């Protein structure tokens, strides 16, 4: 019986991805951090989310700086940082970054980012362990217009809208005054 169990165990390996405790190294951006694993600095890309860019573009994307600061604040103040690898995901991406679920003090960092409007659910290439949690959090954040889900207004757009509104008011006022002044004349103002 022991031999049969041993054969079954060897033929069907069991993949258990326990959490691996790591040490903080540095912040990169909202969805990428650097940690120390076995005395080596490694880049970790947070699995299944995307935050607005704050590093690789010339200008910050809307909410990029805030997302980056939020992640950095949580990661630098965490007492315990743990990585959990997903059995339905590659362990690294094409840039050789580790792909993992990141826990800060037993809280899923990806969920905190999505729930608070700093990230969206993205890059799903399999049936990942915590996808349902993230999708629920995103739905709530979207419906409450939190963070990246708020409408983005550029100051130039706001000034244009104000300018057009003022021009409309001035036009209406001037038209009214001219109508009064030239009431009964042959000048058509409409």
Rosetta blueprint (number, residue, H / E / L):
1 X L
2 X H
3 X H
4 X H
5 X H
6 X H
7 X H
8 X H
9 X H
10 X H
11 X H
12 X L
13 X L
14 X L
15 X L
16 X L
17 X L
18 X L
19 X L
20 X E
21 X E
22 X E
23 X E
24 X E
25 X E
26 X E
27 X E
28 X E
29 X E
30 X L
31 X L
32 X E
33 X E
34 X E
35 X E
36 X E
37 X E
38 X L
39 X L
40 X E
41 X E
42 X E
43 X E
44 X E
45 X E
46 X E
47 X L
48 X L
49 X E
50 X E
51 X L
52 X L
53 X L
54 X L
55 X L
56 X L
57 X L
58 X L
59 X L
60 X L
61 X L
62 X L
63 X L
64 X H
65 X H
66 X H
67 X H
68 X H
69 X H
70 X H
71 X H
72 X H
73 X H
74 X H
75 X H
76 X H
77 X H
78 X L
79 X L
80 X L
81 X E
82 X E
83 X E
84 X E
85 X L
86 X L
87 X L
88 X L
89 X L
90 X L
91 X L
92 X E
93 X L
94 X L
95 X L
96 X L
97 X L
98 X E
99 X E
100 X E
101 X E
102 X E
103 X E
104 X E
105 X L
106 X L
107 X E
108 X E
109 X H
110 X H
111 X H
112 X H
113 X H
114 X H
115 X H
116 X L
117 X L
118 X L
119 X L
120 X E
121 X E
122 X L
123 X L
124 X L
125 X L
126 X L
127 X L
128 X L
129 X L
130 X L
131 X H
132 X H
133 X H
134 X H
135 X H
136 X H
137 X H
138 X H
139 X H
140 X H
141 X H
142 X H
143 X H
144 X L
145 X L
146 X L
147 X H
148 X H
149 X H
150 X L
151 X L
152 X L
153 X L
154 X L
155 X H
156 X H
157 X H
158 X H
159 X H
160 X H
161 X H
162 X H
163 X H
164 X H
165 X H
166 X H
167 X H
168 X H
169 X H
170 X H
171 X H
172 X H
173 X H
174 X H
175 X H
176 X H
177 X H
178 X H
179 X H
180 X H
181 X H
182 X L
183 X L
184 X L
185 X L
186 X L
187 X L
188 X L
189 X L
190 X L
